[in-house]
């Protein structure tokens, strides 16, 4: 057998083997893919990837829940402060109205002066300064249209030259806390016809 014949016989043997078994790399790959330990590792990898995705989802949900709880807590604290301030102001409002009435009533006596009257005026100024400091606004609706959301009518009185439903007099003022209305103001209004 010559070297050429050996080559032909060897290549024909390789061709026969390739026909019977196919490409040896493919055969090896297929054998590895079907090996039980490889299949087990593949299942473990898939399971680990699914568990990692599930845990990542849990982490994201927990972070979102924590952020929501923190926002809720901050809002609840702010509301508690605001409503406590509203309740306190509603208790102070009659005192403030009494001081203002005292000044209005005794303004004409003795030319509107006197140490007691001056002391009441100073007390009112301190009230107003404290209100301003905390964003509390006092609303005087006299001359404005009656709004049942903000006003409470005690009685109606006819008034010449006034539009029907106009607030004529305020008996108890109303305070607004940072754009949040407190208790309604009480007063007289023109009858609505």
C-alpha positions as CSV (number, residue, x, y, z in Angstrom):
1,X,0.0,0.0,0.0
2,X,1.3,3.2,-1.1
3,X,1.1,6.4,0.9
4,X,-1.5,7.6,-1.4
5,X,-3.6,4.5,-0.9
6,X,-3.2,4.9,2.8
7,X,-4.4,8.5,2.7
8,X,-7.4,7.4,0.6
9,X,-8.2,4.6,2.9
10,X,-7.8,6.8,6.0
11,X,-10.0,9.5,4.5
12,X,-12.6,7.1,3.4
13,X,-12.6,5.6,6.9
14,X,-13.0,9.1,8.3
15,X,-15.8,9.6,5.8
16,X,-17.5,6.4,6.8
17,X,-17.2,7.3,10.5
18,X,-18.5,10.8,9.9
19,X,-21.5,9.2,8.0
20,X,-22.2,6.8,10.8
21,X,-21.5,9.1,13.8
22,X,-21.8,12.5,12.2
23,X,-19.4,15.4,13.1
24,X,-17.3,14.4,16.1
25,X,-17.7,17.8,17.8
26,X,-21.4,17.6,17.4
27,X,-21.4,14.1,18.8
28,X,-19.3,15.2,21.8
29,X,-21.5,18.2,22.4
30,X,-24.6,16.1,22.2
31,X,-23.1,13.6,24.6
32,X,-22.2,16.3,27.1
33,X,-25.7,17.9,26.8
34,X,-27.3,14.6,27.5
35,X,-25.0,13.7,30.4
36,X,-27.0,13.5,33.7
37,X,-24.6,15.8,35.7
38,X,-24.9,18.5,32.9
39,X,-28.6,18.3,33.0
40,X,-28.6,18.6,36.8
41,X,-26.3,21.6,36.6
42,X,-28.6,23.2,34.0
43,X,-31.6,22.7,36.2
44,X,-29.8,24.2,39.2
45,X,-28.7,27.2,37.2
46,X,-32.3,27.8,36.0
47,X,-33.6,27.4,39.5
48,X,-31.0,29.8,40.9
49,X,-31.8,32.4,38.2
50,X,-35.5,32.2,38.9
51,X,-34.8,32.6,42.7
52,X,-32.6,35.6,42.0
53,X,-35.3,37.2,39.9
54,X,-37.9,36.5,42.6
55,X,-35.6,38.0,45.4
56,X,-34.9,41.0,43.2
57,X,-38.6,41.6,42.8
58,X,-39.1,41.3,46.5
59,X,-36.4,43.8,47.2
60,X,-37.9,46.3,44.7
61,X,-41.4,45.8,46.2
62,X,-40.0,46.2,49.8
63,X,-38.2,49.5,48.8
64,X,-41.4,50.8,47.2
65,X,-43.5,49.9,50.3
66,X,-40.9,51.5,52.6
67,X,-40.9,54.7,50.6
68,X,-44.8,54.8,50.6
69,X,-44.9,54.2,54.3
70,X,-42.4,57.0,54.9
71,X,-44.5,59.4,52.8
72,X,-47.7,58.4,54.6
73,X,-46.0,58.8,58.0
74,X,-44.7,62.3,57.0
75,X,-48.2,63.3,55.7
76,X,-49.8,62.0,58.9
77,X,-47.4,63.9,61.1
78,X,-48.0,67.1,59.1
79,X,-51.8,66.6,59.4
80,X,-51.6,66.0,63.1
81,X,-49.6,69.2,63.6
82,X,-52.0,71.1,61.4
83,X,-55.2,69.8,63.1
84,X,-53.7,70.3,66.6
85,X,-53.0,73.9,65.6
86,X,-56.5,74.3,64.2
87,X,-58.0,73.0,67.4
88,X,-55.8,75.3,69.5
89,X,-56.7,78.3,67.3
90,X,-60.4,77.5,67.6
91,X,-60.0,77.8,71.3
92,X,-58.1,81.0,71.1
93,X,-60.5,82.7,68.6
94,X,-63.2,83.7,71.2
95,X,-60.4,85.2,73.3
96,X,-59.1,87.2,70.3
97,X,-62.7,88.3,69.4
98,X,-63.2,89.4,73.0
99,X,-60.1,91.5,73.0
100,X,-61.0,93.1,69.7
101,X,-64.5,93.9,71.0
102,X,-63.0,95.5,74.1
103,X,-60.9,97.8,71.9
104,X,-63.8,98.6,69.7
105,X,-66.1,99.3,72.6
106,X,-63.7,101.5,74.6
107,X,-62.1,103.2,71.7
108,X,-64.4,106.2,72.0
109,X,-64.0,106.5,75.8
110,X,-61.3,108.9,76.9
111,X,-60.2,109.6,73.3
112,X,-59.3,106.0,72.7
113,X,-56.4,105.9,75.1
114,X,-55.7,104.7,78.6
115,X,-53.2,102.2,79.9
116,X,-55.6,99.3,80.0
117,X,-56.8,99.9,76.4
118,X,-53.2,100.3,75.3
119,X,-52.3,97.0,77.0
120,X,-55.1,95.3,75.1
121,X,-54.0,96.7,71.8
122,X,-50.4,95.5,72.5
123,X,-51.8,92.1,73.3
124,X,-53.7,92.0,70.0
125,X,-50.5,93.1,68.1
126,X,-48.6,90.2,69.7
127,X,-51.4,87.8,68.7
128,X,-51.3,89.1,65.1
129,X,-47.5,88.8,65.0
130,X,-47.6,85.2,66.3
131,X,-50.3,84.4,63.7
132,X,-48.2,85.8,60.9
133,X,-45.1,83.9,62.1
134,X,-47.0,80.6,61.8
135,X,-48.7,81.3,58.5
136,X,-52.1,82.0,60.1
137,X,-54.2,84.4,58.2
138,X,-57.2,86.3,59.5
139,X,-60.0,86.8,57.0
140,X,-62.6,89.6,57.3
141,X,-65.4,88.8,54.8
142,X,-67.4,92.0,55.4
143,X,-68.6,93.3,52.0
144,X,-67.9,90.0,50.3
145,X,-70.5,87.6,48.9
146,X,-71.7,85.1,51.4
147,X,-70.1,81.7,50.9
148,X,-71.6,78.8,52.9
149,X,-68.3,76.9,52.7
150,X,-66.6,79.7,54.7
151,X,-69.3,81.6,56.5
152,X,-72.2,80.9,58.8
153,X,-75.1,83.3,58.8
154,X,-76.6,84.1,62.2
155,X,-79.4,86.3,60.7
156,X,-80.3,88.2,57.6
157,X,-80.8,92.0,57.6
158,X,-82.0,94.2,54.8
159,X,-79.3,96.8,53.7
160,X,-79.7,99.5,51.1
161,X,-77.0,99.7,48.5
162,X,-75.8,96.1,49.1
163,X,-76.0,93.2,46.8
164,X,-78.2,90.3,48.1
165,X,-76.2,87.8,49.9
166,X,-73.4,90.2,51.0
167,X,-71.8,89.8,54.4
168,X,-72.7,92.8,56.5
169,X,-71.2,92.2,59.8
170,X,-68.8,89.6,61.4
171,X,-69.4,88.5,64.9
172,X,-66.6,85.9,65.0
173,X,-63.7,86.0,62.6
174,X,-62.2,83.0,60.9
175,X,-58.5,82.0,60.7
176,X,-56.9,80.3,57.8
177,X,-53.9,78.0,58.4
178,X,-51.6,77.8,55.4
179,X,-54.5,77.8,52.9
180,X,-56.5,75.4,55.1
181,X,-59.7,77.0,56.5
182,X,-60.5,76.6,60.1
183,X,-64.0,77.0,61.6
184,X,-66.5,79.2,59.7
185,X,-66.9,82.8,60.5
186,X,-70.3,83.9,62.0
187,X,-72.1,87.1,60.9
188,X,-75.1,88.9,59.4
189,X,-75.8,89.0,55.7
190,X,-78.3,90.6,53.4
191,X,-81.3,88.4,52.5
192,X,-81.0,86.5,49.2
193,X,-83.9,87.3,47.0
